[in-house]
Amino acid sequence: MLPEFKFGVISISATIAGFYFYHYLTEFKIISSLFSEKHHYPDRLTVTEFVSAKMTGFLFLGLLPSLFFVFFTPLSFTDLGLTFGETGKYWYLIIVIPVLAVLITSQASKNQRQQEVYPQMRLKRWGILQVGISFGGWAIYLFAYEFLFRGILWFLCYKAFGFLPALVINLSLYSSLHMPKGIKETLGAIPVGLILCIFSYLTGSFFLAFITHLAIASSTELFSVYHNPDMHYSNQ
């Protein structure tokens, strides 16, 4: 078996396994239950669940898969997409993408169904601390998330199977893992995933995909708070 083919298959297995453990631990709130005081601090509970979920994602989607490939294979972080590559060549996208994300999510977050899901921390009052926790949690989680999908999975499958098969594999796994969130997000993940894979292909890095995803997620959270009548921002 060719090494490229073997690493491609392993990357698919690592993606599925990583998400299985992440989803299982967060769905049943196994980690957060160890630190929560459910009867006295409801706000602390939702913050604890959010932070625990994001850190669990960082561990199983990013840290453990990357350590496996670096220490147990001849691959380097660069082979896995953990490099700036040609990102500087597309510097203008780092400016344009966040602006587009703000414009799109500012309108999409007016939807009541979206407000039932976002922000993930169900807090009535949002101050600087809460916003910082939200942004930091999403940043840590999405760094691992995109490193797995648009780094490890994309580059190893691309080298093993070629562009189109790697794209089909990436989009299939990416969209199917959105199924618990409903058919709308499952289908919506396909064009988003396509754009993110193209960014990685062009730059040789997952960083632009990470910046794009973070801009979408963080602006969605902020505007969902703003448009939700049961939530408000505070200076304290």
VENDA-V19658 format. One record per residue. N is the residue number from 0. SS is DSSP state (A for helix, B for strand, O for the rest). PHI is phi in radians with two decimals (* if undefined). BURIAL is 1 if it has 9 or more other ideal C-beta (glycine too) atoms within 8 Angstrom, else 0. Layout:
BEGIN
n->{N & N}
ss->{SS & SS}
phi->{PHI & PHI}
burial->{BURIAL & BURIAL}
END
This chain:
BEGIN
n->{0 & 1 & 2 & 3 & 4 & 5 & 6 & 7 & 8 & 9 & 10 & 11 & 12 & 13 & 14 & 15 & 16 & 17 & 18 & 19 & 20 & 21 & 22 & 23 & 24 & 25 & 26 & 27 & 28 & 29 & 30 & 31 & 32 & 33 & 34 & 35 & 36 & 37 & 38 & 39 & 40 & 41 & 42 & 43 & 44 & 45 & 46 & 47 & 48 & 49 & 50 & 51 & 52 & 53 & 54 & 55 & 56 & 57 & 58 & 59 & 60 & 61 & 62 & 63 & 64 & 65 & 66 & 67 & 68 & 69 & 70 & 71 & 72 & 73 & 74 & 75 & 76 & 77 & 78 & 79 & 80 & 81 & 82 & 83 & 84 & 85 & 86 & 87 & 88 & 89 & 90 & 91 & 92 & 93 & 94 & 95 & 96 & 97 & 98 & 99 & 100 & 101 & 102 & 103 & 104 & 105 & 106 & 107 & 108 & 109 & 110 & 111 & 112 & 113 & 114 & 115 & 116 & 117 & 118 & 119 & 120 & 121 & 122 & 123 & 124 & 125 & 126 & 127 & 128 & 129 & 130 & 131 & 132 & 133 & 134 & 135 & 136 & 137 & 138 & 139 & 140 & 141 & 142 & 143 & 144 & 145 & 146 & 147 & 148 & 149 & 150 & 151 & 152 & 153 & 154 & 155 & 156 & 157 & 158 & 159 & 160 & 161 & 162 & 163 & 164 & 165 & 166 & 167 & 168 & 169 & 170 & 171 & 172 & 173 & 174 & 175 & 176 & 177 & 178 & 179 & 180 & 181 & 182 & 183 & 184 & 185 & 186 & 187 & 188 & 189 & 190 & 191 & 192 & 193 & 194 & 195 & 196 & 197 & 198 & 199 & 200 & 201 & 202 & 203 & 204 & 205 & 206 & 207 & 208 & 209 & 210 & 211 & 212 & 213 & 214 & 215 & 216 & 217 & 218 & 219 & 220 & 221 & 222 & 223 & 224 & 225 & 226 & 227 & 228 & 229 & 230 & 231 & 232 & 233 & 234 & 235}
ss->{O & O & A & A & A & A & A & A & A & A & A & A & A & A & A & A & A & A & A & A & A & A & A & A & A & A & A & O & O & O & O & A & A & A & O & O & O & O & O & O & O & A & A & A & A & A & A & A & A & A & A & A & A & A & A & A & A & A & A & A & A & A & A & A & A & A & A & A & A & A & A & A & O & O & O & O & O & O & O & O & O & O & O & O & O & O & A & A & A & A & A & A & A & A & A & A & A & A & A & A & A & A & A & A & A & A & A & A & O & O & O & A & A & A & A & A & A & O & O & O & O & O & O & O & B & B & O & A & A & A & A & A & A & A & A & A & A & A & A & A & A & A & A & A & A & A & A & A & A & A & A & A & A & A & A & A & A & A & A & A & A & O & A & A & A & A & A & A & A & A & A & A & A & A & A & A & O & O & A & A & A & O & A & A & A & A & A & A & A & A & A & A & A & A & A & A & A & A & A & A & A & A & A & O & O & O & A & A & A & A & A & A & A & A & A & A & A & A & A & A & A & A & A & A & A & A & A & O & O & O & O & B & B & O & O & O}
phi->{* & -1.15 & -1.00 & -1.08 & -1.13 & -1.08 & -1.19 & -1.11 & -1.12 & -1.13 & -1.12 & -1.13 & -1.11 & -1.14 & -1.13 & -1.13 & -1.12 & -1.04 & -1.27 & -1.10 & -1.14 & -1.09 & -1.12 & -1.10 & -1.18 & -1.46 & -1.09 & -1.69 & 0.91 & -1.20 & -1.26 & -1.12 & -1.15 & -1.31 & -2.09 & -1.52 & -2.04 & -1.16 & -1.53 & -2.14 & -2.31 & -1.07 & -1.17 & -1.12 & -1.09 & -1.19 & -1.18 & -1.09 & -1.13 & -1.13 & -1.11 & -1.09 & -1.12 & -1.20 & -1.21 & -1.11 & -1.09 & -1.04 & -1.20 & -1.52 & -1.67 & -2.14 & -1.12 & -1.14 & -1.05 & -1.17 & -1.12 & -1.07 & -1.19 & -1.32 & -1.61 & -2.02 & -2.39 & -1.37 & -1.36 & -1.92 & -1.06 & -1.10 & -1.08 & -1.62 & 1.64 & -1.48 & -2.78 & -1.32 & 0.88 & -1.74 & -1.02 & -1.04 & -1.15 & -1.97 & -1.00 & -1.12 & -1.20 & -1.15 & -1.59 & -1.20 & -1.06 & -1.03 & -1.12 & -1.11 & -1.07 & -1.10 & -1.11 & -1.28 & -1.25 & -1.11 & -1.57 & -1.12 & -1.29 & -1.32 & -1.19 & -1.11 & -1.11 & -1.19 & -1.18 & -1.33 & -1.83 & -2.07 & -1.26 & -1.25 & -1.49 & -1.49 & -1.86 & -1.37 & -1.90 & -2.12 & -1.89 & -1.06 & -1.10 & -1.13 & -1.11 & -1.12 & -1.13 & -1.08 & -1.13 & -1.12 & -1.12 & -1.15 & -1.10 & -1.11 & -1.15 & -1.24 & -1.06 & -1.19 & -1.01 & -1.28 & -1.10 & -1.25 & -1.38 & -1.69 & -1.96 & -0.99 & -1.11 & -1.13 & -1.21 & -1.25 & -1.25 & -1.10 & -1.22 & -1.48 & -2.10 & 1.78 & -1.11 & -1.12 & -1.05 & -1.11 & -1.16 & -1.09 & -1.08 & -1.11 & -1.19 & -1.11 & -1.19 & -1.09 & -1.27 & -1.13 & -1.33 & -1.63 & -1.00 & -1.05 & -1.62 & 1.88 & -1.17 & -1.12 & -1.25 & -1.09 & -1.27 & -1.14 & -1.22 & -1.18 & -1.15 & -1.11 & -1.09 & -1.08 & -1.09 & -1.17 & -1.15 & -1.13 & -1.03 & -1.15 & -1.09 & -1.24 & -1.67 & 1.25 & -2.64 & -1.67 & -1.12 & -1.17 & -1.12 & -1.10 & -1.07 & -1.09 & -1.14 & -1.15 & -1.08 & -1.16 & -1.15 & -1.19 & -1.21 & -1.07 & -1.06 & -1.12 & -1.29 & -1.17 & -1.14 & -1.07 & -1.53 & -1.41 & -1.16 & -1.61 & -2.24 & -2.73 & -1.57 & -2.34 & -1.35 & -1.59}
burial->{0 & 0 & 0 & 1 & 1 & 1 & 1 & 1 & 1 & 1 & 1 & 1 & 0 & 1 & 1 & 1 & 0 & 1 & 1 & 0 & 1 & 1 & 1 & 1 & 1 & 1 & 0 & 0 & 1 & 0 & 1 & 1 & 0 & 0 & 0 & 1 & 0 & 0 & 0 & 0 & 0 & 0 & 0 & 1 & 1 & 1 & 1 & 1 & 1 & 1 & 1 & 1 & 1 & 1 & 1 & 1 & 1 & 1 & 1 & 1 & 1 & 1 & 1 & 1 & 1 & 1 & 0 & 1 & 1 & 1 & 0 & 0 & 1 & 0 & 1 & 0 & 0 & 0 & 1 & 1 & 1 & 1 & 0 & 0 & 1 & 1 & 1 & 0 & 0 & 1 & 0 & 0 & 1 & 1 & 0 & 0 & 1 & 1 & 0 & 0 & 1 & 1 & 0 & 1 & 1 & 1 & 0 & 1 & 1 & 0 & 0 & 0 & 0 & 1 & 1 & 0 & 0 & 1 & 1 & 1 & 1 & 0 & 1 & 0 & 0 & 1 & 1 & 0 & 0 & 1 & 1 & 0 & 1 & 1 & 1 & 0 & 1 & 1 & 1 & 1 & 1 & 1 & 1 & 1 & 1 & 1 & 1 & 1 & 1 & 1 & 1 & 1 & 1 & 1 & 1 & 1 & 1 & 1 & 0 & 1 & 1 & 0 & 0 & 0 & 1 & 1 & 1 & 0 & 1 & 1 & 1 & 0 & 1 & 1 & 1 & 0 & 0 & 1 & 1 & 0 & 0 & 0 & 0 & 0 & 1 & 1 & 0 & 1 & 1 & 1 & 0 & 1 & 1 & 1 & 1 & 1 & 1 & 0 & 1 & 1 & 1 & 0 & 1 & 1 & 1 & 1 & 1 & 1 & 1 & 1 & 1 & 1 & 1 & 1 & 1 & 1 & 1 & 1 & 1 & 1 & 1 & 1 & 1 & 1 & 1 & 0 & 0 & 0 & 0 & 0 & 1 & 0 & 0 & 0 & 0 & 0}
END
